[in-house]
Amino acid sequence: MILDLHNHSVASDDARAKVENYCQWIQRRELPLDGFVLSEHRQFDSVSDYRDLEDQFGLVILKASEVETEYGHVLVFGVNDDLQASFDFSSVKLSLETVLSEAERCGAIAVPCHPGRPRVGMSAHFEQLGPVDGVTVIETLNGGSRGRENDIAIELAEQRGYKGIGGSDAHIVSHIGRCATKIEREIRSIEDLVGALKEGDCEAVSYQ
């Protein structure tokens, strides 16, 4: 399956895309996506129900979160009540070590995103803070990256043995489907996705 693992809807404060419009765009443009993940900034949307859109468009629509740590931004897949109670998703000063360990404890997985990006990417903080234990997967292809940012992420994954995922980081409808993740199994739930990522069944792909 091909899933775009990093996107934002109007639920994020800096995005302008409605979820239905993402679905319509994927269908109209015949993008090679089987589904996508909504990773809203500094929150987890536990309220919205996209099952009708999934049925209407034949897409898998899953929910995650993008949180902020001292090492930069991190995607969290598999958010549940226990994980939401373990740290403040709205904080911009989270500890990456805490996010990683609490995600693991609660059956989720934390994935540093756009790690090659200045200030909000993990590699930018290695010189001052050093590497951190517990990272197994990073976002190596990000649709919003510029210059060598994705190259830096790919090099980081190769150097440290991380698996890579791809996501568009879309904030407007026309940006979805720029980057995605190929997974060699059927994904129908967030639990399926977390299991695949933990086992390293993921390959970043670009359609830019």
N, CA, C and O of each residue as an XYZ file, in Angstrom:
832
protein
N       0.840     -1.190      0.000
C       0.000      0.000      0.000
C       0.880      1.246      0.000
O       2.006      1.232      0.496
N       0.346      2.311     -0.561
C       1.035      3.599     -0.588
C       0.232      4.577      0.273
O      -0.913      4.901     -0.040
N       0.847      5.036      1.353
C       0.194      5.949      2.282
C       1.044      7.200      2.457
O       2.260      7.114      2.625
N       0.408      8.347      2.419
C       1.061      9.625      2.695
C       0.941      9.871      4.196
O      -0.154     10.133      4.693
N       2.058      9.788      4.922
C       2.014      9.708      6.380
C       2.110     11.047      7.114
O       2.213     11.056      8.341
N       2.080     12.170      6.407
C       2.278     13.457      7.088
C       1.503     14.554      6.368
O       1.936     15.058      5.332
N       0.344     14.919      6.932
C      -0.494     15.963      6.347
C      -1.253     16.698      7.439
O      -1.428     16.190      8.547
N      -1.701     17.907      7.104
C      -2.424     18.730      8.061
C      -3.728     19.225      7.453
O      -3.790     19.547      6.267
N      -4.759     19.282      8.270
C      -6.053     19.808      7.845
C      -6.300     21.145      8.540
O      -5.423     21.672      9.224
N      -7.499     21.683      8.356
C      -7.859     22.948      8.994
C      -7.829     22.846     10.518
O      -7.899     23.868     11.201
N      -7.726     21.638     11.060
C      -7.600     21.492     12.512
C      -6.256     22.014     13.008
O      -6.123     22.356     14.184
N      -5.256     22.081     12.123
C      -3.968     22.672     12.466
C      -4.025     24.171     12.216
O      -4.680     24.631     11.280
N      -3.331     24.929     13.064
C      -3.475     26.381     13.012
C      -2.879     27.027     11.765
O      -3.186     28.183     11.474
N      -2.039     26.313     11.025
C      -1.401     26.915      9.858
C      -1.779     26.217      8.553
O      -1.113     26.411      7.536
N      -2.840     25.408      8.570
C      -3.246     24.667      7.368
C      -4.616     25.127      6.888
O      -5.438     25.606      7.670
N      -4.846     24.972      5.584
C      -6.094     25.462      4.994
C      -6.865     24.367      4.257
O      -7.805     24.667      3.521
N      -6.486     23.118      4.442
C      -7.082     22.023      3.676
C      -8.173     21.308      4.470
O      -7.983     20.969      5.638
N      -9.297     21.086      3.832
C     -10.343     20.248      4.409
C     -10.106     18.797      3.976
O      -9.636     18.540      2.867
N     -10.430     17.871      4.849
C     -10.136     16.463      4.582
C     -10.884     15.972      3.340
O     -10.324     15.227      2.536
N     -12.122     16.376      3.182
C     -12.888     15.973      1.998
C     -12.210     16.471      0.727
O     -12.192     15.772     -0.285
N     -11.648     17.687      0.779
C     -10.974     18.228     -0.402
C      -9.705     17.466     -0.731
O      -9.366     17.325     -1.906
N      -8.989     16.966      0.281
C      -7.850     16.071      0.030
C      -8.320     14.851     -0.760
O      -7.707     14.468     -1.757
N      -9.407     14.254     -0.304
C      -9.945     13.057     -0.973
C     -10.329     13.350     -2.416
O     -10.029     12.567     -3.316
N     -10.987     14.469     -2.629
C     -11.406     14.846     -3.977
C     -10.198     15.069     -4.886
O     -10.208     14.678     -6.053
N      -9.162     15.699     -4.341
C      -7.951     15.965     -5.120
C      -7.259     14.658     -5.506
O      -6.835     14.494     -6.650
N      -7.146     13.743     -4.570
C      -6.518     12.446     -4.850
C      -7.268     11.721     -5.956
O      -6.658     11.147     -6.858
N      -8.595     11.751     -5.883
C      -9.422     11.086     -6.889
C      -9.315     11.786     -8.241
O      -9.141     11.129     -9.268
N      -9.416     13.098     -8.246
C      -9.416     13.855     -9.499
C      -8.076     13.733    -10.213
O      -8.029     13.596    -11.435
N      -6.991     13.781     -9.450
C      -5.653     13.718    -10.033
C      -5.147     12.287    -10.211
O      -4.055     12.066    -10.733
N      -5.950     11.323     -9.772
C      -5.584      9.909     -9.862
C      -4.213      9.657     -9.226
O      -3.359      8.977     -9.795
N      -4.030     10.225     -8.033
C      -2.767     10.045     -7.320
C      -2.663      8.601     -6.838
O      -3.672      7.994     -6.480
N      -1.458      8.050     -6.826
C      -1.273      6.634     -6.466
C      -1.273      6.409     -4.963
O      -0.384      5.742     -4.434
N      -2.255      6.957     -4.278
C      -2.342      6.819     -2.825
C      -3.497      5.904     -2.441
O      -4.596      6.002     -2.988
N      -3.227      5.010     -1.487
C      -4.290      4.192     -0.910
C      -4.871      4.852      0.333
O      -5.898      4.415      0.852
N      -4.217      5.894      0.804
C      -4.717      6.594      1.977
C      -3.714      7.611      2.475
O      -2.649      7.795      1.887
N      -4.069      8.273      3.572
C      -3.189      9.296      4.127
C      -3.442      9.443      5.621
O      -4.460      9.003      6.154
N      -2.470     10.081      6.276
C      -2.546     10.313      7.720
C      -2.617     11.803      7.983
O      -1.908     12.592      7.358
N      -3.477     12.181      8.913
C      -3.587     13.568      9.371
C      -2.814     13.702     10.676
O      -3.179     13.099     11.685
N      -1.760     14.482     10.655
C      -0.888     14.628     11.829
C      -0.937     16.084     12.287
O      -0.034     16.868     11.995
N      -1.987     16.429     12.999
C      -2.213     17.824     13.365
C      -1.167     18.318     14.360
O      -0.679     17.564     15.202
N      -0.838     19.599     14.242
C       0.180     20.205     15.094
C      -0.251     20.276     16.556
O      -1.332     20.772     16.873
N       0.620     19.766     17.453
C       0.500     19.951     18.907
C      -0.858     19.522     19.466
O      -1.362     20.131     20.411
N      -1.442     18.488     18.891
C      -2.736     18.000     19.362
C      -3.014     16.635     18.732
O      -2.356     16.224     17.776
N      -3.991     15.957     19.287
C      -4.515     14.768     18.636
C      -6.016     14.939     18.496
O      -6.714     15.168     19.484
N      -6.511     14.829     17.280
C      -7.937     14.993     16.994
C      -8.655     13.675     17.280
O      -8.713     12.782     16.434
N      -9.194     13.578     18.480
C      -9.882     12.345     18.872
C     -11.371     12.392     18.540
O     -12.098     11.443     18.834
N     -11.828     13.476     17.936
C     -13.263     13.678     17.712
C     -13.699     13.356     16.284
O     -14.707     12.679     16.083
N     -12.955     13.832     15.304
C     -13.381     13.710     13.903
C     -13.481     12.255     13.468
O     -12.641     11.426     13.816
N     -14.523     11.965     12.704
C     -14.781     10.615     12.205
C     -14.823     10.676     10.674
O     -15.688     11.334     10.095
N     -13.888      9.990     10.033
C     -13.771     10.065      8.581
C     -14.210      8.784      7.880
O     -13.859      8.562      6.721
N     -14.972      7.939      8.571
C     -15.367      6.672      7.970
C     -16.228      6.849      6.735
O     -16.096      6.081      5.782
N     -17.102      7.837      6.726
C     -17.929      8.070      5.541
C     -17.073      8.463      4.344
O     -17.326      8.019      3.224
N     -16.054      9.302      4.580
C     -15.165      9.688      3.493
C     -14.334      8.497      3.016
O     -14.083      8.353      1.820
N     -13.913      7.652      3.942
C     -13.181      6.446      3.555
C     -14.022      5.586      2.617
O     -13.529      5.102      1.598
N     -15.291      5.399      2.966
C     -16.180      4.581      2.141
C     -16.450      5.243      0.797
O     -16.468      4.576     -0.238
N     -16.658      6.543      0.813
C     -17.003      7.274     -0.407
C     -15.865      7.274     -1.420
O     -16.094      7.133     -2.621
N     -14.630      7.436     -0.930
C     -13.492      7.589     -1.838
C     -12.579      6.360     -1.895
O     -11.621      6.336     -2.667
N     -12.869      5.353     -1.092
C     -12.043      4.154     -1.107
C     -10.632      4.390     -0.596
O      -9.678      3.791     -1.092
N     -10.500      5.268      0.399
C      -9.198      5.612      0.961
C      -9.149      5.262      2.439
O     -10.176      5.244      3.117
N      -7.954      4.985      2.932
C      -7.730      4.820      4.363
C      -7.321      6.182      4.924
O      -6.362      6.786      4.444
N      -8.041      6.668      5.934
C      -7.737      7.956      6.545
C      -7.461      7.727      8.025
O      -8.355      7.358      8.787
N      -6.218      7.950      8.418
C      -5.800      7.707      9.792
C      -5.374      9.011     10.457
O      -5.140     10.016      9.785
N      -5.276      8.982     11.790
C      -4.940     10.190     12.543
C      -3.706      9.969     13.410
O      -3.540      8.914     14.023
N      -2.850     10.977     13.449
C      -1.651     10.963     14.273
C      -1.482     12.355     14.874
O      -2.451     13.106     14.980
N      -0.269     12.698     15.263
C       0.004     14.017     15.818
C       1.424     14.422     15.475
O       2.292     13.569     15.287
N       1.662     15.730     15.394
C       3.014     16.255     15.255
C       3.311     17.107     16.474
O       2.678     18.142     16.684
N       4.270     16.676     17.276
C       4.605     17.381     18.506
C       5.981     18.033     18.365
O       6.720     17.762     17.417
N       6.309     18.899     19.329
C       7.542     19.671     19.249
C       8.445     19.357     20.435
O       8.025     19.430     21.590
N       9.691     19.006     20.130
C      10.660     18.642     21.160
C      11.919     19.494     21.014
O      12.032     20.302     20.092
N      12.858     19.303     21.934
C      14.117     20.049     21.860
C      14.964     19.614     20.671
O      15.916     20.304     20.307
N      14.629     18.469     20.057
C      15.314     18.001     18.867
C      14.551     18.336     17.589
O      14.977     17.949     16.501
N      13.450     19.036     17.699
C      12.640     19.345     16.533
C      11.311     18.617     16.558
O      10.912     18.064     17.583
N      10.630     18.621     15.424
C       9.276     18.088     15.349
C       9.281     16.568     15.190
O      10.185     15.984     14.592
N       8.240     15.953     15.748
C       8.149     14.488     15.786
C       6.721     14.055     15.484
O       5.775     14.567     16.084
N       6.563     13.115     14.557
C       5.258     12.510     14.287
C       5.026     11.384     15.284
O       5.925     10.589     15.555
N       3.819     11.324     15.826
C       3.476     10.262     16.771
C       2.290      9.487     16.213
O       1.194     10.027     16.064
N       2.526      8.205     15.906
C       1.501      7.327     15.364
C       1.050      6.352     16.452
O       1.872      5.782     17.169
N      -0.269      6.169     16.563
C      -0.798      5.253     17.565
C      -1.200      5.941     18.854
O      -1.176      5.330     19.922
N      -1.570      7.207     18.760
C      -1.963      7.966     19.955
C      -3.220      7.358     20.568
O      -4.207      7.106     19.877
N      -3.165      7.129     21.876
C      -4.330      6.638     22.612
C      -4.479      7.437     23.904
O      -3.708      8.362     24.160
N      -5.471      7.076     24.713
C      -5.735      7.837     25.937
C      -4.538      7.823     26.882
O      -4.210      8.848     27.480
N      -3.889      6.678     27.020
C      -2.732      6.584     27.916
C      -1.616      7.526     27.474
O      -0.998      8.200     28.297
N      -1.368      7.563     26.179
C      -0.297      8.417     25.677
C      -0.655      9.894     25.841
O       0.202     10.707     26.186
N      -1.924     10.241     25.592
C      -2.342     11.626     25.759
C      -2.202     12.090     27.207
O      -1.975     13.272     27.469
N      -2.338     11.158     28.136
C      -2.215     11.500     29.551
C      -0.763     11.572     30.019
O      -0.490     12.050     31.120
N       0.172     11.101     29.189
C       1.560     10.980     29.642
C       2.379     12.250     29.423
O       3.375     12.465     30.114
N       1.977     13.093     28.474
C       2.645     14.385     28.307
C       1.699     15.354     27.606
O       0.686     14.951     27.034
N       2.047     16.637     27.660
C       1.209     17.703     27.117
C       1.507     17.884     25.629
O       2.538     18.450     25.267
N       0.621     17.411     24.779
C       0.833     17.499     23.339
C       0.949     18.941     22.853
O       1.550     19.187     21.807
N       0.393     19.886     23.579
C       0.396     21.285     23.142
C       1.708     21.994     23.467
O       1.945     23.100     22.981
N       2.563     21.376     24.282
C       3.814     22.015     24.670
C       4.778     22.099     23.496
O       4.815     21.203     22.652
N       5.566     23.188     23.442
C       6.593     23.320     22.407
C       7.972     22.994     22.985
O       8.986     23.223     22.326
N       8.017     22.463     24.204
C       9.287     22.167     24.870
C       9.317     20.738     25.413
O       9.821     20.494     26.509
N       8.783     19.816     24.652
C       8.779     18.419     25.084
C      10.180     17.819     24.992
O      11.019     18.283     24.220
N      10.412     16.802     25.775
C      11.652     16.039     25.700
C      11.482     14.922     24.685
O      10.541     14.134     24.776
N      12.398     14.852     23.711
C      12.312     13.777     22.727
C      12.423     12.422     23.404
O      11.722     11.480     23.036
N      13.299     12.321     24.390
C      13.453     11.058     25.110
C      12.135     10.621     25.733
O      11.781      9.442     25.698
N      11.412     11.583     26.303
C      10.114     11.275     26.910
C       9.104     10.848     25.858
O       8.380      9.871     26.050
N       9.051     11.569     24.755
C       8.104     11.240     23.684
C       8.379      9.835     23.148
O       7.451      9.056     22.931
N       9.648      9.519     22.937
C      10.020      8.193     22.433
C       9.649      7.092     23.416
O       9.043      6.091     23.033
N      10.010      7.274     24.680
C       9.797      6.215     25.667
C       8.323      6.040     25.997
O       7.853      4.913     26.157
N       7.589      7.144     26.102
C       6.163      7.043     26.407
C       5.387      6.475     25.227
O       4.428      5.727     25.420
N       5.786      6.816     24.024
C       5.147      6.223     22.847
C       5.349      4.712     22.851
O       4.410      3.953     22.611
N       6.568      4.284     23.122
C       6.865      2.855     23.179
C       6.050      2.177     24.273
O       5.486      1.105     24.055
N       5.988      2.790     25.432
C       5.250      2.207     26.557
C       3.769      2.045     26.233
O       3.131      1.092     26.679
N       3.227      2.975     25.457
C       1.790      2.977     25.177
C       1.431      2.291     23.863
O       0.287      2.369     23.417
N       2.395      1.623     23.245
C       2.107      0.890     22.018
C       2.083      1.739     20.774
O       1.536      1.326     19.751
N       2.669      2.927     20.840
C       2.729      3.842     19.703
C       4.163      3.891     19.186
O       5.017      3.137     19.650
N       4.429      4.774     18.228
C       5.790      4.974     17.743
C       5.979      6.446     17.409
O       5.100      7.078     16.823
N       7.130      6.983     17.784
C       7.475      8.378     17.524
C       8.527      8.435     16.424
O       9.530      7.723     16.475
N       8.292      9.287     15.430
C       9.139      9.355     14.237
C       9.545     10.808     13.997
O       8.700     11.607     13.593
N      10.805     11.181     14.229
C      11.247     12.544     13.920
C      10.982     12.877     12.454
O      11.319     12.102     11.559
N      10.379     14.035     12.222
C      10.042     14.411     10.850
C      10.940     15.547     10.357
O      11.541     16.274     11.149
N      11.017     15.680      9.036
C      11.928     16.607      8.347
C      13.208     16.853      9.157
O      13.510     17.993      9.512
N      13.961     15.775      9.450
C      15.130     15.910     10.326
C      16.269     16.725      9.731
O      17.172     17.135     10.460
N      16.248     16.967      8.436
C      17.291     17.770      7.821
C      16.998     19.251      7.799
O      17.792     20.029      7.269
N      15.880     19.657      8.362
C      15.460     21.057      8.318
C      16.108     21.866      9.445
O      16.185     21.381     10.574
N      16.570     23.071      9.170
C      17.140     23.907     10.235
C      16.124     24.167     11.349
O      14.936     24.347     11.086
N      16.591     24.184     12.561
C      15.841     24.533     13.771
C      14.804     23.495     14.161
O      14.794     23.067     15.315
N      13.928     23.068     13.254
C      12.854     22.140     13.621
C      13.142     20.706     13.188
O      12.255     19.853     13.237
N      14.378     20.436     12.764
C      14.782     19.087     12.369
C      15.801     18.511     13.330
O      16.595     19.258     13.901
N      15.800     17.206     13.522
C      16.625     16.554     14.522
C      18.120     16.754     14.300
O      18.852     16.993     15.261
N      18.589     16.663     13.064
C      20.024     16.730     12.806
C      20.615     18.078     13.188
O      21.808     18.172     13.476
N      19.796     19.117     13.194
C      20.282     20.456     13.534
C      20.706     20.556     14.992
O      21.406     21.494     15.371
N      20.288     19.597     15.814
C      20.547     19.671     17.251
C      21.565     18.642     17.740
O      21.888     18.603     18.927
N      22.065     17.818     16.837
C      23.000     16.780     17.249
C      24.303     17.356     17.820
O      24.829     16.842     18.808
N      24.820     18.421     17.197
C      26.102     18.966     17.637
C      26.030     19.446     19.084
O      26.959     19.234     19.863
N      24.924     20.092     19.436
C      24.782     20.622     20.796
C      24.301     19.563     21.783
O      24.785     19.502     22.913
N      23.338     18.720     21.356
C      22.687     17.802     22.289
C      23.158     16.362     22.156
O      22.951     15.555     23.062
N      23.788     16.033     21.034
C      24.211     14.659     20.817
C      23.073     13.797     20.309
O      21.918     14.222     20.334
N      23.380     12.584     19.845
C      22.327     11.668     19.366
C      21.461     11.198     20.530
O      21.871     11.263     21.689
N      20.272     10.730     20.210
C      19.340     10.258     21.236
C      18.993      8.797     20.964
O      18.781      8.405     19.817
N      18.936      8.002     22.017
C      18.579      6.598     21.881
C      17.073      6.442     21.677
O      16.283      7.270     22.129
N      16.692      5.372     20.992
C      15.277      5.046     20.854
C      14.670      5.368     19.509
O      13.558      4.929     19.214
N      15.383      6.137     18.676
C      14.881      6.433     17.332
C      15.159      5.240     16.430
O      16.288      4.752     16.372
N      14.146      4.775     15.732
C      14.325      3.669     14.782
C      13.876      4.031     13.376
O      14.329      3.436     12.399
N      12.971      5.024     13.278
C      12.422      5.452     11.991
C      12.429      6.971     11.945
O      12.090      7.623     12.933
N      12.811      7.541     10.808
C      12.711      8.979     10.612
C      12.049      9.251      9.263
O      11.967      8.370      8.408
N      11.590     10.464      9.093
C      11.008     10.873      7.812
C      12.156     11.303      6.895
O      12.757     12.357      7.100
N      12.454     10.495      5.897
C      13.556     10.807      4.993
C      13.113     11.619      3.780
O      13.924     12.320      3.177
N      11.835     11.532      3.417
C      11.308     12.327      2.301
C      10.128     13.145      2.795
O       9.113     12.598      3.228
N      10.274     14.471      2.726
C       9.223     15.392      3.146
C       8.902     16.309      1.982
O       9.793     16.941      1.414
N       7.628     16.381      1.631
C       7.218     17.146      0.462
C       7.423     18.638      0.578
O       7.393     19.346     -0.429
N       7.634     19.135      1.800
C       7.849     20.565      1.989
C       9.307     20.943      2.166
O       9.619     22.111      2.394
N      10.203     19.972      2.064
C      11.615     20.257      2.282
C      12.216     21.021      1.112
O      11.742     20.940     -0.022
N      13.278     21.769      1.421
C      13.943     22.587      0.406
C      15.429     22.244      0.356
O      15.987     21.679      1.297
N      16.056     22.600     -0.767
C      17.489     22.423     -0.891
C      17.906     20.990     -0.618
O      17.389     20.053     -1.227
N      18.859     20.825      0.316
C      19.408     19.512      0.636
C      18.750     18.882      1.869
O      19.268     17.900      2.401
N      17.637     19.420      2.326
C      17.045     18.934      3.569
C      16.722     17.443      3.515
O      17.004     16.719      4.470
N      16.143     16.978      2.426
C      15.853     15.546      2.318
C      17.135     14.730      2.158
O      17.219     13.608      2.658
N      18.125     15.277      1.472
C      19.405     14.580      1.338
C      20.052     14.375      2.708
O      20.592     13.308      2.997
N      19.989     15.400      3.538
C      20.548     15.295      4.890
C      19.823     14.214      5.675
O      20.449     13.441      6.401
N      18.499     14.159      5.529
C      17.706     13.141      6.229
C      18.069     11.741      5.759
O      18.199     10.825      6.572
N      18.232     11.572      4.457
C      18.595     10.265      3.903
C      19.984      9.850      4.399
O      20.191      8.699      4.783
N      20.926     10.786      4.389
C      22.275     10.496      4.878
C      22.248     10.113      6.353
O      22.966      9.209      6.780
N      21.413     10.807      7.133
C      21.295     10.501      8.557
C      20.779      9.083      8.758
O      21.285      8.345      9.603
N      19.769      8.706      7.978
C      19.213      7.355      8.085
C      20.256      6.305      7.716
O      20.355      5.269      8.373
N      21.023      6.567      6.684
C      22.052      5.615      6.262
C      23.149      5.480      7.314
O      23.627      4.377      7.580
N      23.543      6.595      7.907
C      24.617      6.585      8.899
C      24.214      5.854     10.176
O      25.030      5.161     10.784
N      22.964      6.011     10.577
C      22.540      5.500     11.880
C      21.627      4.275     11.785
O      21.160      3.767     12.805
N      21.378      3.809     10.578
C      20.581      2.605     10.413
C      19.098      2.790     10.660
O      18.398      1.839     11.008
N      18.614      4.014     10.481
C      17.187      4.271     10.641
C      16.424      3.831      9.390
O      16.949      3.921      8.280
N      15.209      3.365      9.565
C      14.293      3.184      8.450
C      13.705      4.542      8.078
O      13.691      5.463      8.894
N      13.221      4.663      6.839
C      12.702      5.947      6.379
C      11.256      5.884      5.940
O      10.814      4.895      5.355
N      10.517      6.951      6.227
C       9.162      7.108      5.724
C       9.082      8.385      4.892
O       9.975      9.231      4.938
N       7.997      8.507      4.133
C       7.759      9.703      3.344
C       6.395     10.290      3.637
O       5.421      9.567      3.851
N       6.339     11.604      3.642
C       5.070     12.308      3.843
C       5.122     13.658      3.171
O       6.188     14.266      3.075
N       3.988     14.131      2.707
C       3.950     15.384      1.956
C       4.064     16.621      2.839
O       4.494     17.677      2.375
N       3.680     16.499      4.108
C       3.617     17.666      4.991
C       2.707     18.722      4.377
O       2.981     19.920      4.443
N       1.610     18.245      3.775
C       0.697     19.147      3.081
C      -0.072     20.019      4.061
O      -0.564     19.555      5.089
N      -0.160     21.301      3.708
C      -0.983     22.256      4.446
C      -2.077     22.832      3.553
O      -3.027     23.449      4.036
N      -1.932     22.625      2.251
C      -2.968     22.982      1.280
C      -3.242     21.754      0.415
O      -2.397     20.867      0.293
N      -4.415     21.715     -0.174
C      -4.902     20.507     -0.843
C      -3.958     20.024     -1.942
O      -3.707     18.824     -2.055
N      -3.440     20.932     -2.744
C      -2.654     20.527     -3.913
C      -1.292     19.953     -3.556
O      -0.578     19.490     -4.446
N      -0.907     19.967     -2.287
C       0.405     19.444     -1.902
C       0.376     17.987     -1.449
O       1.430     17.383     -1.251
N      -0.816     17.414     -1.283
C      -0.853     16.016     -0.857
C      -0.346     15.115     -1.981
O      -0.542     15.413     -3.159
N       0.300     14.021     -1.615
C       0.788     13.080     -2.604
C       2.157     13.394     -3.164
O       2.603     12.727     -4.097
N       2.844     14.402     -2.617
C       4.197     14.700     -3.089
C       5.191     13.620     -2.661
O       6.049     13.208     -3.442
N       5.064     13.170     -1.421
C       5.895     12.089     -0.900
C       4.990     11.131     -0.133
O       3.947     11.535      0.380
N       5.382      9.885     -0.058
C       4.546      8.893      0.613
C       5.419      7.727      1.079
O       6.643      7.747      0.952
N       4.748      6.716      1.622
C       5.439      5.554      2.175
C       4.842      4.286      1.591
O       3.626      4.096      1.597
N       5.708      3.424      1.089
C       5.289      2.130      0.557
C       5.407      1.086      1.658
O       6.456      0.954      2.289
N       4.331      0.351      1.884
C       4.290     -0.673      2.928
C       3.803     -1.972      2.301
O       2.773     -1.994      1.627
N       4.537     -3.046      2.521
C       4.246     -4.318      1.861
C       3.241     -5.156      2.648
O       3.446     -6.351      2.862
N       2.181     -4.532      3.065
C       1.099     -5.253      3.737
C      -0.134     -4.363      3.718
O      -0.055     -3.171      3.418
N      -1.265     -4.957      4.039
C      -2.506     -4.178      4.063
C      -2.581     -3.379      5.359
O      -2.347     -3.913      6.443
N      -2.908     -2.099      5.235
C      -3.060     -1.215      6.388
C      -4.502     -0.728      6.424
O      -4.956     -0.025      5.521
N      -5.219     -1.113      7.485
C      -6.608     -0.676      7.632
C      -6.853      0.095      8.914
O      -7.934      0.651      9.107
N      -5.864      0.134      9.788
C      -6.035      0.814     11.071
C      -4.706      1.404     11.498
O      -3.658      1.065     10.947
N      -4.753      2.288     12.483
C      -3.521      2.876     12.992
C      -2.666      1.800     13.652
O      -1.439      1.896     13.639
N      -3.293      0.781     14.226
C      -2.540     -0.319     14.816
C      -1.753     -1.076     13.749
O      -0.611     -1.474     13.977
N      -2.372     -1.272     12.581
C      -1.665     -1.903     11.471
C      -0.444     -1.084     11.080
O       0.636     -1.627     10.848
N      -0.632      0.233     11.009
C       0.463      1.116     10.602
C       1.592      1.103     11.632
O       2.763      1.000     11.266
N       1.251      1.204     12.902
C       2.274      1.176     13.948
C       3.067     -0.124     13.897
O       4.292     -0.119     14.028
N       2.372     -1.223     13.710
C       3.048     -2.511     13.615
C       4.025     -2.560     12.460
O       5.139     -3.065     12.606
N       3.616     -2.039     11.310
C       4.488     -2.034     10.137
C       5.722     -1.170     10.373
O       6.835     -1.565     10.026
N       5.527      0.000     10.959
C       6.652      0.905     11.204
C       7.616      0.309     12.223
O       8.831      0.430     12.068
N       7.093     -0.324     13.250
C       7.965     -0.920     14.265
C       8.787     -2.072     13.697
O       9.904     -2.332     14.144
N       8.227     -2.752     12.715
C       8.947     -3.871     12.086
C       9.816     -3.420     10.915
O      10.488     -4.232     10.278
N       9.794     -2.120     10.641
C      10.607     -1.598      9.560
C      10.070     -1.862      8.186
O      10.811     -1.786      7.206
N       8.788     -2.174      8.089
C       8.149     -2.410      6.792
C       7.704     -1.072      6.219
O       6.517     -0.746      6.222
N       8.671     -0.302      5.727
C       8.353      1.023      5.205
C       9.458      1.463      4.241
O      10.637      1.184      4.456
N       9.058      2.136      3.204
C      10.010      2.672      2.217
C       9.496      4.015      1.737
O       8.378      4.110      1.230
N      10.295      5.042      1.892
C       9.903      6.377      1.449
C       9.942      6.463     -0.067
O      10.891      5.997     -0.699
N       8.899      7.065     -0.655
C       8.832      7.243     -2.105
C       8.450      8.683     -2.408
O       7.731      9.322     -1.640
N       8.938      9.189     -3.536
C       8.668     10.577     -3.934
C       7.929     10.606     -5.261
O       8.229      9.833     -6.171
N       6.961     11.505     -5.359
C       6.226     11.715     -6.598
C       6.380     13.153     -7.083
O       5.600     13.620     -7.913
N       7.383     13.852     -6.568
C       7.616     15.238     -6.971
C       8.334     15.302     -8.319
O       8.614     16.392     -8.818
